[in-house]
Amino acid sequence: MVKIGNAELGEFPLLLAPMEDVSDPPFRALCKQQGCDMMYTEFISVEGLIRDATKSVQKLDIYDYERPIGIQIFGAEIDSMRRAAAIVEEAQPEVLDINYGCPVKKVVCKMAGAGILQDIDRMVKLTDEIVKSTNLPVTVKTRLGWDEKTMYIEEIAERLQDVGIKALSIHGRTRKQMYKGEADWTLIGKIKENPRIHIPIFGNGDIDSPQKAEEYRNRYGVDGIMIGRASIGYPWIFREIKHYFETGEILDPPTIHERVEACKQHLRHSITWKGEKLGILEMRRHYTNYFRGYQHIKPYRKELVTMHNPSDIYGILDQIEERYSTKVVSHS
């Protein structure tokens, strides 16, 4: 049984990666329904939190059906991180996660996210201070290193464990790689082989099928897998992996009815959580993903991303279901 603090995650948990503008409550609800064991909020700016910025504070919204859940923060200043940790604690997640992996320039240039991989001592000190300042279990998500010459993740894992983190999620790329090339899990496997390491180690990067999840679980010995981009518009990835682990069989892909119903649920929840105008606007980025692989879907998608009335959008979704109800599409 994998545990973080008091949260029991199962024998081999599947985690939803924190993704900006993706892993919000509407999307997390779908992933939970499909078997995700542990989820994280979108990453939250500590500066936004301590200044009570609306967008940052709203990301603290968590619901009982999502548990266990982690709230992820990013920042570079110790005082701000401590103050933000206190705010997070009030929201009562199971876990406080620190983002040391985001490669985006506007985050990195402030020495936050993956930027801190340029100063490992600072990373360790910052983590130590946060662990001491909160009663929540603290976990970290990071990358192999800043670039191919500074892949110090084995040292980082030991030092972060020594200051008290309870789990470590590692994306198998450097910051320099961003999301390009193939994720390399070799060093993640080496960390699992290190007899000094006793905290759970979760691997992240390029897991997009049940077969690959099984291969990487066996090859690298990780305690669980974190899934990001493969879940966007396809929350069924969690149930498919679990089914494959249990039976060795590939599940049939979701039907057009399941896709349309998931899309409708996502939209309804988005409107409830963000308000009609913003909920509809921010849902537009998801339509392509829900119907990826369907031929001649473009005209429908074009309508979906220009409509402002929920009933009109539901009408188009009904048309999609009617048109494609006899077609079978494989997830690619």
JOZI-V87756 format. One record per helix or strand. SS is the DSSP state (helix for helix, strand for strand). FROM is the first residue (numbers start at 0). TO is the last residue. If there is no record, write none. Layout:
ss from to
SS FROM TO
SS FROM TO
This chain:
ss from to
strand 2 3
strand 6 7
strand 12 15
helix 24 32
strand 37 39
strand 43 44
helix 45 49
helix 53 57
helix 63 65
strand 68 73
helix 77 90
strand 94 99
helix 104 107
helix 112 117
helix 119 132
strand 136 142
helix 152 161
strand 166 170
helix 185 192
strand 199 203
helix 209 219
strand 223 226
helix 228 230
helix 236 246
helix 255 273
helix 275 289
helix 297 303
helix 309 323
